[in-house]
Amino acid sequence: MGIRTQWIAMLVVLLLVVSAPLATAISAPGLPPPAVLDDNTAEYHLGPHVSFLHDREGRHALEDVMTGAAAGFAPLPGGSDALGFQRGAFWFHARVVNRAPGQTRWLLVQQYPLSDDIRFHAVYRDGRIVRHHGGDHQPFSARSVRYRHPNFWVELPADEPVDLYVRVQSESSMQVPLVLYTPTAFAEMTRDVQFGIGLYYGILLALFFYNLVLWLTTRDSSYFWYVFHLTAFGLVLFTLNGLGFEYLWPESSWLADKSVPLSICLAQVGVQQFARKFLDLNNRWRFGDRVGLGLIAFFVLLGIASAFLPVRISTPLASACVFISVGWVAVEAIVAIRLGYAPARIFLLAWATFLVGTAMFASVAFALLPKTFVTEYGVQIGSALEMLLLSVALGYRYAALRNENERIVRDAKRQLEYQVAERTRELREALAQLGDANARLRESNQRDALTGLHNRRHFHEQLVPMLDQARANRQPLSLLMIDLDHFKEINDRYGHLAGDACLRWVAHAIGDELRSHRALLARFGGEEFVAALPGHDLDQARIAAEKIRTRLESNPCETLGRPTRVTTSIGVHEINPAASGGIDSAIEYADRALYLAKSSGRNRVQTSAVS
């Protein structure tokens, strides 16, 4: 009994010796507290727990900052992880304690895509150090997960404090928002973010083709420069969001650096030229027109120089000049309004939304505003509104020109009868072409670009009258929620082109199978499809779903010369016509049935428990 007591006493003393420095570090005055993860944590922002060290010469190694040979760490100024354009390297430190024993594998994501060199170190209590290297000066394939933001896998043992050190050196803006994700939470986050980004670029793409058609039909140069501005600005955001490095130049660190100032200059050339043409400055305000031409020449020269200047010079210079450029366009619009040009009012409103969004985004880059959802994505929101309003302004401008022509017709009716008739015919043809363009635009907005099926929005719009008709006729209506099993493995193994080909093949197979059922079929998102079967009760819908499942299982998909076996899980739900619930609740029940099919082993059909 005495020996056991001695062992217990020695163990207590040992624990006190080991935990004393940890407790001192955790409770050190002035430094952020450690981040504590529990079973309810799926996503954790480390900002409040991060301290930083500015290594102005970029010479400190990990051992220097750990042993105190370098200057001490300090909390983030004002809690902001956006520090502007800075020289040298920055070290960021956070201590993490994982209280979730069932989740030890986490993904650390730096939610800013333009950092040049990132070195991540995880220091464990036993002295073990795990290192990773990232940033856009490394090939994109070097990332732990193929995602637009730099990321690193990290093991966090249960109840053991782990020190995370992140060294960032970059010539772009120093923004280091660090977030820990569980694998599931990261997958859900990327799905939602990619949907939002796809929606934004979908709007830009629709406006691009719409106004391209208008330019081809009307030959009005304002439409061309609008398309040029839209395309160039889309390239800017594609670069700033990290999508350019992910999809266009994943192995080129040179383009990863130079694409930012080059795309900004290209976008500003389009902005100034569009403003000149739309506001007709050459006739209304010659001085403003000359200043616009001067800005165009400046951005052309800056774009050429950006290919040779260091990024730490060209990027801040181009970003700062954006304020001057967009501000001058606002001045031009105000002058045009004062000169009585009515379409300039909508133009100025459109430009105000863009100006606010761009100003917020640039202010974050210079650390003038904190990085929030609104400031980070304000440029996308503002630019989307600007593009839509500019499209309206172009239509208003066209209408104003038409009214002016009608006034000319009234004033010169007797002298210009033949010319008036010709002009009227041209206007009617243009209006007809506009109507055709609008019809094509509406149709393109209802279709998924990859599979050719209807999109999710159109499905929602059509399901409402379908449900009303089923209730009026007291007929059954069933939903199928279809999801491909392990589709990510197809992308990972064969590539995204093969995955896209498989999606098109699956869409064709499902559509062919449901054609006789008068079904409403749409792509719901990713590898998920949804179908509504009018006049089908739960058993009939289940039989139709089983035929789909059997067809996909028994016929491999031929993609790029490689047969690929594709299986699917299907959730089936019959909508009760007498129930008062809407389409959202019906889709939710079908989705629950799909989830049950997934959790029961996949490659199966599962009906819902509610009808």
Residue pairs with C-beta under 8 A, 6 or more apart in sequence:
22 125
22 161
25 95
26 33
26 34
26 95
26 161
30 74
30 75
31 51
31 73
31 74
31 75
32 48
32 49
32 50
32 51
32 75
32 94
33 49
34 49
34 94
34 95
34 96
34 97
34 161
35 44
35 46
35 49
35 94
35 95
35 96
35 97
35 180
36 96
36 97
36 99
37 44
37 96
37 97
37 98
37 99
37 100
37 103
37 106
37 156
37 180
38 99
38 100
39 99
39 100
39 102
39 103
41 100
41 182
42 181
42 182
42 184
42 185
43 179
43 180
43 181
43 182
43 185
43 189
44 179
44 180
44 181
45 177
45 178
45 179
46 94
46 96
46 164
46 178
46 179
46 180
47 76
47 79
47 81
47 177
47 178
48 79
49 94
49 95
49 96
50 75
50 76
50 81
50 92
50 93
50 94
50 176
50 178
51 73
51 74
51 75
51 76
51 92
51 93
51 94
52 73
52 74
52 75
52 76
52 83
52 90
52 91
52 92
52 93
53 60
53 65
53 70
53 71
53 72
53 73
53 74
53 90
53 91
53 92
53 93
54 86
54 88
54 89
54 90
55 70
55 88
55 89
55 90
55 91
55 167
56 87
56 88
57 88
58 88
58 89
58 169
60 69
60 70
60 89
60 91
62 121
62 123
62 129
62 165
62 167
63 69
64 70
65 73
65 91
65 93
65 165
66 123
66 163
66 165
70 91
73 91
73 93
77 83
78 370
79 370
80 367
80 370
80 371
81 175
81 176
81 177
81 178
81 371
82 173
82 174
82 175
82 177
82 364
82 365
82 367
82 369
82 370
82 371
83 90
83 174
83 175
83 176
83 367
84 173
84 174
84 365
84 366
84 367
84 368
85 172
85 173
85 174
85 312
85 315
85 316
85 365
85 366
86 174
87 312
88 169
89 167
89 168
89 169
90 167
90 168
90 169
90 174
90 176
91 165
91 166
91 167
92 165
92 166
92 167
92 168
92 176
92 178
93 163
93 164
93 165
93 166
94 163
94 164
94 178
95 161
95 162
95 163
95 164
96 156
96 161
96 162
96 164
96 180
97 159
97 160
97 161
97 162
98 104
98 106
98 156
98 157
98 158
98 159
98 160
98 162
99 158
99 159
100 158
101 158
101 159
103 182
104 155
104 156
104 157
104 158
105 153
105 154
105 155
105 156
105 182
105 183
106 153
106 154
106 155
106 156
106 180
106 181
106 182
107 144
107 145
107 151
107 152
107 153
107 154
107 180
107 181
107 182
107 183
107 186
108 120
108 151
108 152
108 153
108 154
108 164
108 166
108 178
108 179
108 180
109 147
109 149
109 150
109 151
109 178
109 179
109 180
109 181
109 186
110 118
110 134
110 149
110 150
110 151
110 166
110 168
110 176
110 177
110 178
111 149
111 177
111 178
111 179
112 149
112 173
112 175
112 176
112 177
113 136
113 148
113 149
113 150
113 240
113 241
113 242
113 245
114 136
114 170
114 172
114 173
114 240
114 242
114 256
114 260
115 135
115 136
115 150
115 168
115 170
115 172
115 174
115 175
115 176
116 135
116 136
116 137
116 169
116 170
116 171
116 172
116 253
116 257
116 311
117 133
117 135
117 137
117 138
117 167
117 168
117 169
117 170
118 133
118 134
118 135
118 150
118 166
118 167
118 168
119 131
119 132
119 133
119 134
119 166
119 167
120 131
120 132
120 133
120 134
120 152
120 154
120 164
120 165
120 166
120 167
121 129
121 130
121 131
121 164
121 165
121 166
121 167
122 129
122 130
122 131
122 154
122 155
122 162
122 163
122 164
122 165
123 129
123 162
123 163
123 164
123 165
124 130
124 157
124 160
124 162
125 160
125 161
125 162
130 154
130 155
132 144
132 152
132 153
133 142
134 142
134 143
134 150
134 151
134 152
135 150
135 168
135 170
136 245
136 253
136 256
136 257
137 253
137 256
138 253
139 250
139 251
140 146
140 245
140 246
140 250
140 251
141 250
141 251
143 150
143 151
144 151
144 152
144 153
145 151
145 153
145 186
146 246
147 190
147 246
148 241
148 242
148 243
148 245
148 246
149 242
154 162
154 164
154 180
156 162
164 178
166 176
166 178
168 174
168 176
171 257
171 310
171 311
171 312
171 315
172 257
172 260
172 311
172 315
173 315
173 364
173 365
173 366
173 367
174 367
175 364
175 365
175 371
177 371
181 189
191 525
191 526
195 525
197 241
197 243
200 237
200 380
200 384
201 234
201 238
202 449
203 384
203 387
203 388
204 230
204 234
204 384
204 387
206 441
206 444
206 445
207 230
207 387
207 388
207 391
208 227
208 230
208 231
208 234
209 441
209 444
210 391
210 437
210 438
210 441
211 223
211 226
211 227
211 230
211 391
211 394
212 223
212 227
213 433
213 437
213 440
214 220
214 223
214 394
214 433
214 434
214 437
215 221
215 223
215 224
215 226
215 227
217 430
217 433
217 434
217 437
218 398
218 430
218 433
220 398
221 277
222 274
222 277
222 278
222 394
222 397
223 394
225 270
225 273
225 274
225 277
225 278
226 274
226 278
226 390
226 391
226 394
228 270
228 273
228 274
229 267
229 270
229 271
229 273
229 274
230 270
230 387
231 270
232 263
232 266
232 267
232 269
232 270
233 267
233 270
233 271
233 383
235 244
235 263
235 266
235 267
236 260
236 263
236 264
236 266
236 267
237 379
237 380
237 383
238 244
238 248
238 263
239 245
239 259
239 260
239 263
240 260
240 361
240 379
244 255
244 256
244 259
245 255
245 256
248 255
249 255
249 256
249 259
257 311
258 306
258 307
258 311
258 314
260 311
260 315
260 318
261 302
261 303
261 306
261 309
261 311
261 314
261 315
261 317
261 318
262 303
262 306
262 307
264 318
264 319
264 322
265 299
265 300
265 302
265 303
265 306
265 318
266 299
266 303
268 295
268 299
268 321
268 322
268 325
269 296
269 299
269 300
269 303
271 325
271 326
271 329
272 292
272 293
272 295
272 296
272 299
272 325
272 328
272 329
273 292
273 296
275 281
275 292
275 329
275 332
275 333
275 347
276 282
276 289
276 292
276 293
278 343
278 347
278 393
278 394
278 397
279 285
279 332
279 333
279 336
279 341
279 344
279 347
280 341
281 288
281 289
281 292
281 332
281 336
282 289
284 335
284 336
284 339
284 341
285 332
285 335
285 336
285 339
288 331
288 332
288 335
291 328
292 328
292 332
295 324
295 325
295 328
298 321
299 321
299 325
302 314
302 317
302 318
302 321
305 314
306 314
306 318
316 366
319 362
319 365
319 366
320 362
320 366
322 358
322 362
323 359
323 362
326 351
326 354
326 355
326 358
326 359
327 355
329 351
330 348
330 351
330 352
330 355
333 344
333 347
333 348
333 351
334 348
336 344
336 347
337 344
337 345
337 348
342 396
342 400
343 393
343 396
343 397
343 400
346 389
346 392
346 393
346 396
347 390
347 393
349 389
350 385
350 386
350 387
350 388
350 389
350 390
350 392
350 393
351 386
353 381
353 382
353 385
353 386
353 389
354 382
354 383
354 385
354 386
355 382
356 378
356 382
357 378
357 379
357 380
357 381
357 382
357 383
357 386
358 379
358 382
358 383
360 369
360 374
360 375
360 378
360 379
360 382
361 375
361 376
361 378
361 379
363 369
363 375
364 370
364 371
364 375
364 376
369 375
374 381
398 430
402 427
405 423
405 427
408 416
408 420
409 416
409 420
409 423
409 424
412 419
412 420
413 420
445 455
445 457
445 458
446 454
446 455
446 457
446 458
447 453
447 454
447 455
447 458
448 454
448 455
448 522
448 523
450 500
450 503
450 504
450 523
451 503
451 504
451 507
451 523
452 504
452 507
453 507
453 511
453 521
453 522
453 523
453 529
454 462
454 520
454 521
454 522
454 523
455 522
455 523
456 522
456 523
456 524
456 525
456 530
458 522
459 520
459 522
459 524
459 530
459 532
460 583
462 520
462 532
463 520
463 532
463 583
464 583
466 477
466 520
466 532
466 534
467 477
467 575
467 582
467 583
467 586
469 475
469 534
470 476
470 477
470 534
470 575
470 577
471 577
471 578
474 577
475 534
475 535
475 577
476 535
476 536
476 537
476 538
476 540
476 574
476 575
476 577
477 532
477 533
477 534
477 535
477 536
477 574
477 575
477 577
478 532
478 533
478 536
478 537
478 538
478 540
478 541
478 572
478 573
478 574
478 575
479 530
479 531
479 532
479 533
479 541
479 572
479 573
479 574
479 575
479 586
479 587
479 589
479 590
480 519
480 529
480 530
480 531
480 532
480 533
480 541
480 544
480 545
480 548
480 570
480 571
480 572
480 590
481 524
481 528
481 530
481 570
481 571
481 572
481 573
481 587
481 590
481 591
481 593
481 594
482 510
482 528
482 529
482 530
482 531
482 545
482 548
482 568
482 569
482 570
482 594
483 527
483 528
483 529
483 568
483 569
483 570
483 594
483 598
484 502
484 503
484 506
484 527
484 528
484 566
484 567
484 568
485 566
485 567
485 568
485 569
485 598
485 602
485 603
486 567
486 602
487 499
487 502
487 526
487 527
487 566
490 498
490 499
490 502
490 564
490 566
491 498
491 499
494 559
494 560
494 562
494 564
497 560
498 559
498 560
498 562
498 564
499 559
501 557
501 559
501 560
502 557
502 559
502 564
502 566
503 527
505 557
505 558
505 559
505 566
506 527
506 529
506 552
506 557
506 566
506 568
507 523
507 529
509 548
509 551
509 552
509 555
510 521
510 529
510 531
510 548
510 552
511 521
513 544
513 547
513 548
513 551
514 521
514 531
514 533
514 544
514 548
517 533
517 536
517 544
518 533
518 534
518 535
519 531
519 532
519 533
519 534
519 544
520 531
520 532
520 534
521 529
521 530
521 531
522 529
522 530
522 531
523 529
524 530
530 587
530 590
533 540
533 541
533 544
536 544
536 574
537 574
538 572
538 573
538 574
538 607
538 611
541 572
541 574
542 572
542 605
542 607
545 570
545 572
545 605
546 605
548 568
548 570
549 567
549 568
549 570
549 603
549 604
549 605
552 566
552 567
552 568
553 565
553 566
553 567
553 568
553 603
556 563
556 564
556 565
556 566
557 563
557 564
557 565
557 566
558 564
567 602
567 603
568 603
569 594
569 597
569 598
569 602
569 603
569 604
569 605
569 606
570 594
570 597
570 604
570 605
570 606
571 590
571 591
571 592
571 593
571 594
571 595
571 596
571 597
571 606
571 607
571 608
572 590
572 593
572 605
572 606
572 607
572 608
573 586
573 589
573 590
573 593
573 607
573 608
573 610
573 611
574 607
574 608
574 611
575 586
575 611
576 610
576 611
589 608
589 610
590 608
592 608
593 606
593 607
593 608
594 606
596 606
597 604
597 605
597 606
600 606
